[in-house]
Amino acid sequence: MKQNGGIKMGIIERYYLYREDGTEDIKVIKYEDNTNEVYSLTGAHFSDDKKIMTDSELKHFKDVHGLLYEQELGLQANLFEYL
């Protein structure tokens, strides 16, 4: 568990955010306290090893950079089949 000011925080989940082409771009480790460790796998978004973001900051980052959850990749592929 991660320590934050003496309070132990457990990991809720780990997941990736993807580019439209399916490339893993961001690794996210989500903690219980509205804290996310965000790692750029490609170095395209920031130069530090990781950034700490709240849930709302991460959602904004995801939207600004056009990143997708894994389940959104499949949905998007299905939409394009019908165009």
Backbone as JSON, one array per atom type, in Angstrom:
{
  "sequence": "MKQNGGIKMGIIERYYLYREDGTEDIKVIKYEDNTNEVYSLTGAHFSDDKKIMTDSELKHFKDVHGLLYEQELGLQANLFEYL",
  "N": [[0.82, -1.19, 0.0], [0.35, 2.27, -0.6], [1.78, 5.06, 1.04], [0.48, 8.05, 2.33], [0.96, 10.83, 3.88], [0.87, 9.37, 6.24], [-1.47, 7.93, 6.05], [-2.76, 4.93, 4.91], [-3.27, 3.82, 1.62], [-5.17, 1.82, -0.49], [-4.79, 0.07, -3.59], [-7.15, 0.39, -6.09], [-7.58, -0.25, -8.81], [-5.8, -1.1, -11.85], [-5.06, 0.1, -15.03], [-5.01, 0.75, -18.61], [-4.81, 3.53, -20.88], [-5.64, 4.2, -24.23], [-4.48, 5.05, -27.55], [-6.27, 6.04, -30.52], [-5.53, 4.19, -32.47], [-5.12, 1.89, -31.08], [-2.79, 1.66, -29.62], [-1.12, 1.28, -26.54], [-0.93, 3.93, -24.37], [-1.0, 5.32, -21.93], [-0.5, 4.39, -18.58], [-2.43, 3.7, -15.76], [-2.68, 3.82, -12.29], [-4.98, 3.44, -9.93], [-5.96, 4.73, -6.84], [-7.64, 4.46, -3.61], [-8.34, 6.99, -2.63], [-9.2, 9.03, -4.47], [-6.97, 9.47, -5.98], [-4.67, 9.16, -8.61], [-1.98, 7.52, -10.11], [-0.28, 8.38, -12.91], [1.23, 7.24, -15.74], [3.21, 7.96, -18.52], [3.61, 6.01, -21.24], [4.75, 6.37, -23.68], [6.09, 8.74, -23.56], [5.04, 10.96, -24.67], [3.27, 12.79, -23.5], [4.11, 13.95, -21.06], [7.21, 14.77, -19.43], [8.13, 13.81, -16.99], [8.47, 10.84, -14.92], [6.04, 10.05, -13.83], [2.75, 11.37, -13.21], [0.65, 12.74, -10.7], [-2.77, 12.62, -10.41], [-6.11, 13.77, -9.83], [-9.35, 12.13, -10.0], [-11.05, 13.72, -11.62], [-9.18, 15.39, -12.92], [-7.79, 13.46, -14.37], [-9.83, 12.51, -16.07], [-10.29, 14.83, -17.59], [-7.73, 15.1, -18.8], [-7.7, 12.72, -20.31], [-9.82, 13.24, -22.11], [-8.93, 15.62, -23.42], [-6.66, 14.7, -24.76], [-7.68, 12.8, -26.41], [-7.81, 10.11, -25.66], [-8.59, 6.62, -25.05], [-10.55, 4.22, -23.21], [-10.03, 0.66, -22.86], [-12.4, -0.76, -23.44], [-13.74, 1.13, -24.97], [-12.34, 1.14, -27.34], [-13.17, -1.15, -28.72], [-15.89, -0.51, -29.07], [-15.69, 1.74, -30.7], [-14.57, 0.61, -32.99], [-16.67, -0.99, -33.83], [-18.6, 0.94, -34.48], [-17.45, 2.17, -36.76], [-17.62, 0.16, -38.62], [-20.16, 0.34, -39.64], [-20.29, 2.62, -41.12]],
  "CA": [[0.0, 0.0, 0.0], [1.04, 3.55, -0.69], [1.63, 5.93, 2.22], [0.25, 9.45, 2.01], [0.76, 11.53, 5.14], [0.57, 8.42, 7.3], [-2.7, 7.2, 5.75], [-2.53, 3.88, 3.92], [-4.25, 3.81, 0.54], [-5.12, 0.61, -1.28], [-4.99, 0.18, -5.03], [-8.47, -0.06, -6.54], [-7.41, -0.91, -10.1], [-4.74, -0.69, -12.78], [-5.56, -0.02, -16.4], [-4.31, 1.54, -19.62], [-5.56, 4.35, -21.82], [-5.14, 3.88, -25.56], [-4.69, 5.92, -28.69], [-7.31, 5.51, -31.42], [-5.01, 3.05, -33.24], [-4.98, 0.75, -30.19], [-1.5, 1.71, -28.92], [-1.14, 1.64, -25.12], [-0.27, 5.22, -24.26], [-0.95, 5.74, -20.54], [-0.8, 3.4, -17.54], [-3.04, 4.35, -14.61], [-2.88, 3.08, -11.04], [-6.0, 4.19, -9.2], [-6.01, 4.47, -5.4], [-8.93, 4.66, -2.97], [-8.59, 8.36, -2.17], [-9.31, 9.98, -5.58], [-5.6, 9.7, -6.45], [-4.24, 8.29, -9.7], [-0.62, 7.65, -10.63], [-0.43, 8.33, -14.36], [2.53, 7.02, -16.37], [3.23, 8.06, -19.97], [4.4, 4.91, -21.78], [5.41, 6.81, -24.91], [6.79, 9.99, -23.31], [4.43, 12.01, -25.5], [2.41, 13.73, -22.79], [4.89, 14.68, -20.07], [8.58, 14.26, -19.36], [8.35, 13.12, -15.72], [8.11, 9.42, -14.91], [4.62, 9.92, -13.56], [2.01, 12.51, -12.69], [-0.43, 12.4, -9.78], [-3.97, 13.34, -10.83], [-7.4, 13.38, -9.26], [-10.22, 11.51, -11.0], [-11.53, 14.73, -12.57], [-8.03, 15.79, -13.73], [-7.52, 12.36, -15.3], [-10.9, 12.52, -17.09], [-9.99, 15.97, -18.47], [-6.53, 14.71, -19.55], [-8.15, 11.7, -21.27], [-10.63, 13.9, -23.14], [-8.1, 16.57, -24.17], [-5.71, 13.98, -25.61], [-8.39, 11.84, -27.25], [-7.46, 8.75, -25.25], [-9.74, 5.74, -24.93], [-10.48, 3.02, -22.4], [-9.99, -0.54, -23.69], [-13.75, -1.08, -23.92], [-14.12, 2.12, -25.98], [-11.7, 0.76, -28.6], [-14.06, -2.09, -29.38], [-17.09, 0.21, -29.44], [-15.39, 2.6, -31.82], [-14.38, -0.25, -34.17], [-18.0, -1.41, -34.27], [-19.26, 2.09, -35.12], [-16.87, 2.41, -38.07], [-18.05, -0.89, -39.54], [-21.46, 0.7, -40.2], [-20.2, 3.85, -41.91]],
  "C": [[0.86, 1.25, 0.0], [0.78, 4.35, 0.58], [1.43, 7.37, 1.75], [-0.05, 10.17, 3.32], [0.36, 10.6, 6.27], [-0.7, 7.61, 7.08], [-2.38, 6.17, 4.67], [-3.66, 3.9, 2.9], [-4.08, 2.52, -0.25], [-5.37, 0.9, -2.75], [-6.38, -0.38, -5.36], [-8.33, -0.82, -7.86], [-6.21, -0.35, -10.84], [-5.29, -0.88, -14.18], [-4.74, 0.88, -17.32], [-5.31, 2.42, -20.37], [-4.85, 4.2, -23.17], [-5.34, 5.02, -26.54], [-5.76, 5.28, -29.57], [-6.84, 4.29, -32.2], [-4.78, 1.81, -32.38], [-3.67, 0.7, -29.42], [-1.71, 2.07, -27.45], [-0.32, 2.91, -24.95], [-0.04, 5.63, -22.81], [-1.28, 4.56, -19.63], [-1.32, 4.17, -16.33], [-3.12, 3.38, -13.45], [-3.78, 3.94, -10.18], [-6.01, 3.74, -7.75], [-7.37, 4.87, -4.84], [-9.29, 6.12, -2.75], [-8.67, 9.4, -3.28], [-7.93, 10.37, -6.1], [-5.26, 8.68, -7.52], [-2.79, 8.58, -10.03], [-0.73, 7.41, -12.13], [0.96, 8.29, -14.99], [2.38, 7.14, -17.89], [4.16, 6.97, -20.52], [5.2, 5.33, -23.0], [6.25, 8.07, -24.71], [6.2, 11.17, -24.06], [3.72, 13.09, -24.7], [3.11, 14.53, -21.7], [6.23, 14.01, -19.89], [8.88, 13.53, -18.05], [7.97, 11.66, -15.84], [6.62, 9.22, -14.7], [4.06, 11.26, -13.11], [0.97, 11.97, -11.72], [-1.62, 13.25, -10.17], [-5.17, 12.86, -10.04], [-8.22, 12.71, -10.36], [-10.67, 12.52, -12.05], [-10.39, 15.23, -13.46], [-7.71, 14.72, -14.77], [-8.56, 12.31, -16.4], [-10.65, 13.66, -18.08], [-8.79, 15.65, -19.37], [-6.9, 13.72, -20.66], [-8.9, 12.34, -22.43], [-9.8, 14.83, -24.02], [-7.2, 15.85, -25.17], [-6.37, 12.9, -26.47], [-8.06, 10.4, -26.93], [-8.72, 7.95, -24.96], [-9.48, 4.64, -23.9], [-10.49, 1.82, -23.33], [-11.36, -0.85, -24.27], [-14.25, -0.09, -24.97], [-13.48, 1.8, -27.33], [-12.61, -0.17, -29.38], [-15.32, -1.41, -29.86], [-16.83, 1.06, -30.68], [-15.21, 1.78, -33.11], [-15.74, -0.68, -34.72], [-18.74, -0.27, -34.97], [-18.75, 2.31, -36.54], [-17.28, 1.34, -39.07], [-19.34, -0.5, -40.25], [-21.43, 1.96, -41.05], [-19.88, 3.57, -43.36]]
}
